[in-house]
Amino acid sequence: MAKYLVTGGAGFMENFRVNLVRDSMNKEKAQREQISNGVKICHVANIDMAVRFLLFNQLKFLKELGYNVYAVCSSGSLIKDVEKEWIKVKTIDFNRGFNLFAHLIAFLKLFFYFKKKKFDIVHTHNPVPGFLGQLAAKMAGVPIIINTIHGFYFQEGDSWLKRNFLISIEKIAAKCSDLIFSQNKEDIKTAIKEKICNSQKIRYLGNGVDIQKFNGKRFLEEFIDKKKRELNLNSNFKIIGIVGRLVKEKGYLELFEAFKKVLNRFPDIILLVIGPEEPEKKDKIKQNIVKNYGIEKNILFLGQRTDIDELYPLFDIFVLPSHREGFPRTIIEAQAAAKPVITTDIRGCREAIENNKTGILISPKNSGELSKAIIYLLENPERAKDMGKSGRKKIEREFDEKIVFDRIKKEYARLIEEKL
């Protein structure tokens, strides 16, 4: 009888604890739904690729929370993928150069769109739509304005005139916002130092990926071999991979020069280039430029791909010798796939890499250092494998996209409570 009472008491307490936890979770869910229910938000980005690949999971997460989600970007073929998730997309073409008339047209379209839709939150991204979007949202009377810094365009080596002009632009835009997210910690220090905004207005957001989607262990050797056959890749060749737009800023010219040196040492190697051409950019490059380096037989351009998670497992080494970055998503995608990374020692990149542990940092615009780093990893495959494993652990620990989503959720809820 005593044994029964003790057991029964323990069972009662366990049921009480379970019910308490359940009630707490239900209460939290109800509060979350109450906060987000009916709130209209609009994310503004430069191109369809940014919305589809960089913001897509974030927008779906917000929709799951109960927000009424919209997006604005330039027209493109990837918009249909976004709209399949019942995210409404408005196309406004943003000129990515210095065309004042085009910028004015885009600004007016944004202003009237924000006025018509009466958004509760406008959240901007990228330099041009970020500046125009924040100004238009402020003038349209949007209650909550948020901007995410994906990397400042001004750099230490810029002329005084260029640097100060770009800083002034950032200051004007920042005055319109209630909150500024930064994807890397260095840009927070820069924003405060240059008086773009004060420390109370800016928050660290970070960057993240779907660590399950980019887990290379999802794919068996048979699948990888099949993928190589589909791309007409020799299964015995080593593969160096890069994912990035075809512009000089991504370090392609240095990579082609370095790859030429690597080929002299390792002739059985392929450079796999994934990324679209950008004909409207001043620093655009065309695929036929590789003939100048004599590497055209060992390079394959795949253009823009939607199966990028299936391509990382093909790489032996991932490289990104960029001149400027905010926080490159591709680096953490490659690490999530357990690939060793070679990238430049610049803001954003060095935040994602532990030098000589998860990858190798090199000086920007230095093809000599790049070729030496590639050759070192090719000559030391076990070392490269260990770097890949360490990179995967770092991503699981620091760059799971759920961590980023949680930061956004909390800040949205705080601003809604304060301003709505």
Secondary structure in CASP SS format (residue, H / E / C, confidence):
PFRMAT SS
TARGET T0000
AUTHOR 0000-0000-0000
METHOD secondary structure of the structure
MODEL  1
M C 1.00
A H 1.00
K H 1.00
Y H 1.00
L H 1.00
V H 1.00
T H 1.00
G H 1.00
G H 1.00
A H 1.00
G H 1.00
F H 1.00
M H 1.00
E H 1.00
N H 1.00
F H 1.00
R H 1.00
V H 1.00
N H 1.00
L H 1.00
V H 1.00
R H 1.00
D H 1.00
S H 1.00
M H 1.00
N H 1.00
K H 1.00
E H 1.00
K H 1.00
A H 1.00
Q H 1.00
R H 1.00
E H 1.00
Q H 1.00
I H 1.00
S H 1.00
N C 1.00
G C 1.00
V C 1.00
K E 1.00
I E 1.00
C E 1.00
H E 1.00
V E 1.00
A C 1.00
N C 1.00
I C 1.00
D H 1.00
M H 1.00
A H 1.00
V H 1.00
R H 1.00
F H 1.00
L H 1.00
L H 1.00
F H 1.00
N H 1.00
Q H 1.00
L H 1.00
K H 1.00
F H 1.00
L H 1.00
K H 1.00
E H 1.00
L C 1.00
G C 1.00
Y C 1.00
N E 1.00
V E 1.00
Y E 1.00
A E 1.00
V E 1.00
C E 1.00
S C 1.00
S C 1.00
G C 1.00
S C 1.00
L C 1.00
I H 1.00
K H 1.00
D H 1.00
V H 1.00
E H 1.00
K C 1.00
E C 1.00
W C 1.00
I C 1.00
K E 1.00
V E 1.00
K E 1.00
T E 1.00
I C 1.00
D C 1.00
F C 1.00
N C 1.00
R C 1.00
G C 1.00
F C 1.00
N C 1.00
L H 1.00
F H 1.00
A H 1.00
H H 1.00
L H 1.00
I H 1.00
A H 1.00
F H 1.00
L H 1.00
K H 1.00
L H 1.00
F H 1.00
F H 1.00
Y H 1.00
F H 1.00
K H 1.00
K H 1.00
K H 1.00
K C 1.00
F C 1.00
D C 1.00
I E 1.00
V E 1.00
H E 1.00
T E 1.00
H E 1.00
N C 1.00
P H 1.00
V H 1.00
P H 1.00
G H 1.00
F H 1.00
L H 1.00
G H 1.00
Q H 1.00
L H 1.00
A H 1.00
A H 1.00
K H 1.00
M H 1.00
A C 1.00
G C 1.00
V C 1.00
P C 1.00
I E 1.00
I E 1.00
I E 1.00
N E 1.00
T E 1.00
I E 1.00
H C 1.00
G C 1.00
F C 1.00
Y C 1.00
F C 1.00
Q C 1.00
E C 1.00
G C 1.00
D C 1.00
S C 1.00
W H 1.00
L H 1.00
K H 1.00
R H 1.00
N H 1.00
F H 1.00
L H 1.00
I H 1.00
S H 1.00
I H 1.00
E H 1.00
K H 1.00
I H 1.00
A H 1.00
A H 1.00
K H 1.00
C H 1.00
S C 1.00
D C 1.00
L E 1.00
I E 1.00
F E 1.00
S E 1.00
Q C 1.00
N C 1.00
K H 1.00
E H 1.00
D H 1.00
I H 1.00
K H 1.00
T H 1.00
A H 1.00
I H 1.00
K H 1.00
E C 1.00
K C 1.00
I C 1.00
C C 1.00
N C 1.00
S C 1.00
Q C 1.00
K C 1.00
I E 1.00
R E 1.00
Y E 1.00
L C 1.00
G C 1.00
N C 1.00
G C 1.00
V E 1.00
D C 1.00
I C 1.00
Q C 1.00
K C 1.00
F C 1.00
N C 1.00
G H 1.00
K H 1.00
R H 1.00
F C 1.00
L C 1.00
E H 1.00
E H 1.00
F H 1.00
I H 1.00
D H 1.00
K H 1.00
K H 1.00
K H 1.00
R H 1.00
E H 1.00
L C 1.00
N C 1.00
L C 1.00
N C 1.00
S C 1.00
N C 1.00
F C 1.00
K E 1.00
I E 1.00
I E 1.00
G E 1.00
I E 1.00
V E 1.00
G C 1.00
R C 1.00
L E 1.00
V E 1.00
K H 1.00
E H 1.00
K H 1.00
G C 1.00
Y H 1.00
L H 1.00
E H 1.00
L H 1.00
F H 1.00
E H 1.00
A H 1.00
F H 1.00
K H 1.00
K H 1.00
V H 1.00
L H 1.00
N H 1.00
R H 1.00
F C 1.00
P C 1.00
D C 1.00
I E 1.00
I E 1.00
L E 1.00
L E 1.00
V E 1.00
I E 1.00
G C 1.00
P C 1.00
E E 1.00
E C 1.00
P C 1.00
E C 1.00
K C 1.00
K C 1.00
D C 1.00
K E 1.00
I C 1.00
K C 1.00
Q H 1.00
N H 1.00
I H 1.00
V H 1.00
K H 1.00
N H 1.00
Y H 1.00
G C 1.00
I C 1.00
E H 1.00
K H 1.00
N H 1.00
I E 1.00
L E 1.00
F E 1.00
L E 1.00
G E 1.00
Q C 1.00
R C 1.00
T C 1.00
D C 1.00
I H 1.00
D H 1.00
E H 1.00
L H 1.00
Y H 1.00
P H 1.00
L H 1.00
F C 1.00
D C 1.00
I E 1.00
F E 1.00
V E 1.00
L E 1.00
P C 1.00
S C 1.00
H C 1.00
R C 1.00
E C 1.00
G C 1.00
F C 1.00
P C 1.00
R H 1.00
T H 1.00
I H 1.00
I H 1.00
E H 1.00
A H 1.00
Q H 1.00
A H 1.00
A C 1.00
A C 1.00
K C 1.00
P C 1.00
V E 1.00
I E 1.00
T E 1.00
T E 1.00
D C 1.00
I C 1.00
R C 1.00
G C 1.00
C H 1.00
R H 1.00
E H 1.00
A H 1.00
I C 1.00
E C 1.00
N E 1.00
N C 1.00
K C 1.00
T C 1.00
G E 1.00
I E 1.00
L E 1.00
I E 1.00
S C 1.00
P C 1.00
K C 1.00
N C 1.00
S H 1.00
G H 1.00
E H 1.00
L H 1.00
S H 1.00
K H 1.00
A H 1.00
I H 1.00
I H 1.00
Y H 1.00
L H 1.00
L H 1.00
E H 1.00
N C 1.00
P H 1.00
E H 1.00
R H 1.00
A H 1.00
K H 1.00
D H 1.00
M H 1.00
G H 1.00
K H 1.00
S H 1.00
G H 1.00
R H 1.00
K H 1.00
K H 1.00
I H 1.00
E H 1.00
R H 1.00
E H 1.00
F C 1.00
D E 1.00
E H 1.00
K H 1.00
I H 1.00
V H 1.00
F H 1.00
D H 1.00
R H 1.00
I H 1.00
K H 1.00
K H 1.00
E H 1.00
Y H 1.00
A H 1.00
R H 1.00
L H 1.00
I H 1.00
E H 1.00
E H 1.00
K H 1.00
L C 1.00
END
